[in-house]
Amino acid sequence: MMPLPTFRLERPATLVEALRCLSETPGSLPVAGGTDLLVSMKHGLFDPPVLVNLSGIEELRRTNLAPGNVELGAGVRLATLRDDPELRRGHAALAEAAGVVASPLLQNMGTLGGNLCLDTRCRYYNQSAFWRNSRGYCLKRGGTICQAAPAAKRCFAVSSCDTAPALTALGAQVRLARWEDGALGLRELPLEQFYVEDGIERVTLRPAELVSAVLLPVTPGTRSGFRKYRVRDSIDYPLASVAAALRVEDGVLRGVRVAVGALASAPLLAVETMALLEGQPPDPALLAEAAELVTKGSKPVKNQASSPTYRRHMARVMCRRLLADLVA
């Protein structure tokens, strides 16, 4: 049995109240669905003095799917994204990604913002305190070496959030909120700039800052999709994932964006694949060639349940099939 550590729970009713709570006590953490954070706390990976419950904040659950102005609150449940017919028509990759996060039960609890901020994962990190103490601690939790790559100078824990590659391919922006100098401060940045290729840092959130919303561009004619490789079809985190968005205009591909997940400490844009496809007719041979380039920027290590070679292979296979489906 692994009990939760002692903490104080705050239940703010507004975003401003939540940000104030986070700023008042250093080390405080936000919690919404809690499907990953509470498990990690039981493992001794986090020990916050205060948890700030965001589930009662209505403004974080609002969505706006009006034409040309799609805004999704960070507190929207993954199941809501999975089942929304309007979202599936215009941003299918996100709906498909939300529908393969863990299991339907966890999708009913998990939120968009929580999934975007999901902690990176590694077989040497996501273990009980007893296991880690017997093995030796890693860089991410008080150790001096990366257990997966002892000669490395940084942590190689893997980005395992499903919605991030989908939203990256869709060209999403993230809105961040914080309480600073007695006022609400907001900033927006492209989602690919929100992540850091480091298993410890992982995101560019400042202290006491929250993801408050995700903004999606609306481009008529965009087709998108998401594919995920994992050992089991439910519960498991991704071992590789691919998302793509594109348009077919006058017989050629336009606005091509392809992202890969679970092969690095951050979702990665497959820039070589995108460059090869942009402005070209969707010839099957070209799609296959482009898919072979999708893992070029990734260098996974042996810290997941499948080998780096096979994970990269599956990403290429999924990319080829996804691109073929999108242009069919």
Buried (B, 14 or more C-beta within 10 A) or exposed (E): EEEEEEBEEBBBEEBBBBBBBBBEBEEBBBBBBBBBBBEBBBBBBBEBEBBBBBBBBEBBBEBEBEEEEBBBBBBBBBBBBBBBEEBBEBBBBBBBBBBBBBBEEBBBBBBBBBBBBBBBBBBBBBBEBEEBEEEEBBBBBEBEBBBBBEEEEBBBBBBBBBBBBBBBBBBBBBBBBBBBEEEEEEEEEBBBEBBBBBBBBBBBBEEBBBBBBBBBBBBEEBBBBBBBBBEEEEEBBBBBBBBBBBBBEEEEBBBBBBBBBBBBBBBBBBEBBBEBBBEBEBEEEBBBBBBBBBBBBBEBBEBBEBEBEEBBBBBBBBBBBBBBEBBE
